[in-house]
Amino acid sequence: MGFAADVTLLACAAVLALAILVALRGGRSAVGPPLAFLSLDVFSWNFASLAYAESGYLGWHWLDIGTSPLSPPLALHVILSFAGRRRRLRWPLYASYGYYGLLAAASAGGAFSPRLSAFDASRAWPTVFLAGLAPTMGLALWVLGRHVRTATIAEERARAWLLLLAFGLVAVVGSTELWNLLWPAIPPLGGLATLLGVVVIVFVALRHRLLERDLPTTAAAQAVTLAALAFAGYLSAYRLLAHRSALRALVLALVTLALFAAVRRAFRGLAERRDRLERLAVLGGLSAQMAHDLKNPLAALKGAAQFLREEWAQGRRGPEQTEFVDLIGAQVERLQRVVEHYQRLGRVEPAPQPLAINDVVRGVLALQPFAARGNVAIVSELDEKLPLCEADHDLLGVALENLLRNAFEAMPTGGTVTVRTEWGWDGDGETVLLTVQDTGVGMNPRTRERAERGLFTTKPTGSGLGLAFARRVAEAHGGRFWLNSAEGRGTTVRLELPARAA
């Protein structure tokens, strides 16, 4: 093996360690899953390219050209997830997966079709690859560059700059592997680009919390150890079975499948655990509130029952006991209303009636000074000329309470929460806007995008119910939900509800 082969071997070991590190520690990060699969894909085609160059066995060639086209869309997926723009730019991402997925299928099909095999060996293959690489990585690098300019926190800018360096290096220098197929005078430097890019990404993960958590050195050591064992399995199969190509290919394929399965199982296990915790947190929050609401009527029932039992035990029966019997009946009806209330809240089924939204806001805000923490100031800016809307008082009240609770928790050292109502227009008619704005810690783009999708929280004991419930309430009323947040600049949540027709 020469110097280039040694560099490729080091790159393979490094990228495999990165894949294992992300699989072990990056399950809760938006960047984690696509980065793990990108690492495994880059490892597969780098090792296959090296093995083909050393052995000439065509199976390695098919593995190389069948997996390498998946790297650009996976890289774009990683960058869009990091910048919090995966949902907004999902169609370019889908187009990239479709384009390169077809190229990967056609490339792997060369093992079975002479026509596709001729395509793989022609100059058309690198040309098609490069034609898709320019817009895919161009978009990825543009997103990273824009993120650098808009990031408000120094550490976030550092993360974005380093990722821009890593992916830019791999895109430009790594593409020499393709240019070499068109003009052999260009040296192929893909292995070197991969090694340098992985080193930068590992540095970002360990030093700048790319995976949204601190990674101890023991985690890196564990990943390196597992990667070394897996890599040793590859080398052993390659060298010990050098003259038994079919068996060697089978062993290496099994090792690769085992690695992919291990990563997939790790992420699936983490996802299932997170889903269970979210459901339990939601149920715990609702059950705590329900227990609080049931406590008073149950206490009244117990007191009335004890009084009547003592009265009857002493043989006293008279008209004065009637009020306690009436009290029991009233409290039973109250319990029934509480149960129906929570059933309706759980299903988010509005019972609309003409409603002045300012009345809802005043009622909720009247209790908030007791819930606010420390130096939190509550400011209300209510438009007194708002039209009525057809809405459910209880659902809107609970949604506003949840949003205010989120705002208080986002300002542990104090700040200002502004609740605003105003008139709006959505193109179809009048709307009523309810806005809750805080000056808290805000969200980075990854957290904001996950919060927009549904249940998600950054608090260890949180359920993520507040934003998800507010969204469901707005949509159940035929309205819309808006979330805007910037790290270090606070969060703004807006509910837009249709006004009542005149």
C-alpha angles and dihedrals in degrees: 000000000000132000094277091052091049090051090050090051091052090048091052092051092047096048091046089052089051091052092052093045091053092045091052099042110016104067096113094045121096088220095050106081099045091043092052093051092044089054093050092047093050090048092051098053095039092053092042091051091052094045091050092050091051100040107022089222108153093215088072090051093055090048091050098050093036095058105030094072089063093064099078096054091043090051090050089049091054093049096046090049091050093049093045093241102110094108095043093048098033094122095058087046092051090047091052092050090048095048096047093037089061091047091050091049092048091047095051089044089066087082089067106025125059091205093054089043089057089050091052091053095046131087087250092076098062089038092057090045093051092045090062095037095064098059095035098052091032089061091044094052092044090054091050092047091050090048090054090055096046100040111114099192121072094223092051090052089050091052091049094047093050093047089048088053094047098046094038090053093049093045096049103033095032091055088068086084088066096040089052089062089057098037113019091198089075108086115234107239101168094120093052092047091050093050094049093043093051092049090055093047092049089050090052091049094049101036105028104032097245089169093052093253141072112266115209120217088248089066091054091046091050091050092049091049093051091044091051091052093048092045091049088055090055094048093045092052090046097049104031093048096040093130097040101066098171094052091043092053090049093051093047092047090052091050090050093049090048091054093049091046092050092052093045092049092048093054093042091052092049092047093050091048091050092049091051092050091049093051092046091048092051092047090046092053094048093045092050091051092045091050089053092050093047095047098080099046091045090051090050091050092049093049093048092048092050092049093050092047091054092045094050092044088059092048095249115141120163149132092276089071092059093082090059091052088050089049091055091051092048093050092048089054089048091053090050091053091050091052092048089047093056092044089055092045091050091052093037091226109164122218095202124207134158103289137180102216092205088065090057091049094049092049093051095042091052089071099038100084087069092051098044118100131230115312097001114138121200118212124185123200106182125178105222093198096063119136120240119262132206101246146135112258095205096047093048091046093053091045091052092047090053093049092049091049090052090050093051092050091050090060106056092160096042137268142149131297115198121196112194135181123191145157120265144174126218100184093263099062147306120327136190116227123208114189131185113191127180135183094221135125094294127204133280115235094264093052092045093052092049091047089053090055097057141270108026135135137175092205117097092227098032126114101202086232097129101069094034092051093047090051092050091048092052093047093044087059092050092256137115138252125220129191125187123172139158126190109258093008104075136244134280123198121186132189116199114199128183114252119237113268112251 
